[in-house]
Structure formats: C-alpha cells, structure tokens
Amino acid sequence: MDKAVSNYLEYELRCYKAMKQRQALEDRRQLDRFTAQDMTALERYRRSRYRKHVIEVIEETYESVDELDRQLIELYYFDNSSVINGDGVADKLHISRRDFYNRKQKILDRLGKCLGVES
C-alpha cells in the first residue's frame, strides 16, 4: 500500500470519534431546501454525505475483524486519552511488533478497499 494512502486511512481512523460527533450534530440540523446557487449548503451536504460514508465503512471494518484487531483499533486509533505507539499497543496486547504491524496493515488494506482508495 502506498504510504500516502496508508497515512490517509490512519488519519480517518484517528478522526473517527470526532467525525461521528460532528455528523450527529449535522444530522440534528435540518438542511433547508437549497438552490444550485447556494454552494455553501451544497458543500456542507457533500461533506456530510462523505463523513457518513467513512463512518459506515470504519464501523463495518471494525465489526468484521477479530477481537484482537478490534482492541488494536481501539488502543491505537480510537483511544485519544493516551498517546500510545505501536510498541506500546503490541506490549499491551501481548503480541510481537511484527504481528502488530502486520495486523495494522491488514486493517488498513481492508479499510482502503472499502473506501476505494487502495493502491
């Protein structure tokens, strides 16, 4: 997988919680009917639809992996309260560094395929 694609996918995973909260706020707001000239509303609508898509794909990917991979995702990407690197996650999950990076790459490959950004 290309490094830029991998970085993008990791960014989306790290932003998942904030993205989901923002989308919930957007969903609560009723977008009034808008005309073709109202580009701001159109752009908000487009971004909202894309965020929904990314959230769905991340949740589907999360549900489709095994329990160890879920813990990896939670510790490495979702848990913003603690800054933990790959070695720390590997130690916490009692797996080798190589296993950590292989599992992480498998998750990113699956996510990239679902988002259509695989290389």
Beta strands, then each sheet from edge to edge (+ up, - down):
end
